[in-house]
Amino acid sequence: MKTTRIDFVDNATTKEAGMYALKYGWAFAKGVSRDINSFAHKQPWVCVAVVLIVAVVTGSMLVAEARMERDHASKEMIKLQQQVEQLSCAVEEGA
């Protein structure tokens, strides 16, 4: 088993602190990726189900938003058509 030495730096400069953050952030990302990969190999159907559920929920939300925008636009169009009809009636009566 290989042991590594842990360095504790009390007075690190900003550059050194940034390098430590990058180094250990990269190690954390690799570890999380490795854990997700091993879980996906052990339980592939769970991952497929999660992706499917997220896709269906996201799609439903996007469709609902598009319908809401369409309904709002239709309502505004009807309101404008009524105003045009009222103005044309007023012009015809005045003529």
N, C-alpha and C positions, 0 to 999 in steps of 0.2 A: 504494500500500500504506500502510495506516495503522499507525503505530507508537505504542505506548503506553509510558508511563513506568512503570518498576517501582520500587515503594517498598520500601525495606528499613528496617524499624523495629527498633532494638535494644532500646528501653525502652518497649515497648507495654504499656498497662494491660490488665487482664483483659478489660474490655469491648471494647477495640480488637482484642485478639487473637481474641475471639469473633466480632467482625464480620468480620475477615479470614478466619477459618475458614469462616463461613457463605458469604462471597462466593466463595471459591475452591472450596469444597465444591459449591456450586451450579454453578459453571463446570465442574467435573469431572463432575457428574451429567449436565449437558447434553451434554458431549462424548461420554460413554459411551452415552447414549441415541441420539445422532446416529449413532455407529458401529454400534450394534446395528440401528438402522433401515436403514442402508445395506446391512449384511450381509443382513438379511431380504429386502430388495428384490433383491439380487444372487443369493442362494441360498435361495429360499423352501422348496424341498423338503427341504433340510437342516434348516431350522427345524421343519417339520412332523414330520419323522422324530424329532428330538430331543424335541419335545413328546409325541409318541406313545410313545416309549420311556419317558420319565419317568412318563407316566400309567399305563402297563402295570406298571411296577415298583412304583409307589406303590400301585396297586390290589391287586397281588399281596401286598404286605406287609400291607395292611390286612385282606385276606381271611384271610391266614395267622394274623394276630393274633386275629381274631374266632373262627376255628376253634379256636385254642389255648384261648381263654377258654371256649368252649362245651364242649370236651373236659374242661377242669378242673372246670367246674360239673357236668357229667355224672358225673364220677368222685366228686365230693363227694356228689352226690345218691345214688349207688349205695351209698356207704359209710354214709350216714345211713339208707337203707332197710334195710340189713343190721343195723344197730344196733337199729332199731325191731323188726325180726323177732326178734332175739335177746331183746329185752326182753319182747315179747309172749309168746314161748315160755316165758320164765322166770316170767311172771305166771300162765300157764295151768298150769304144773307145780306152782306153789305153791298154787293154789286147790283 
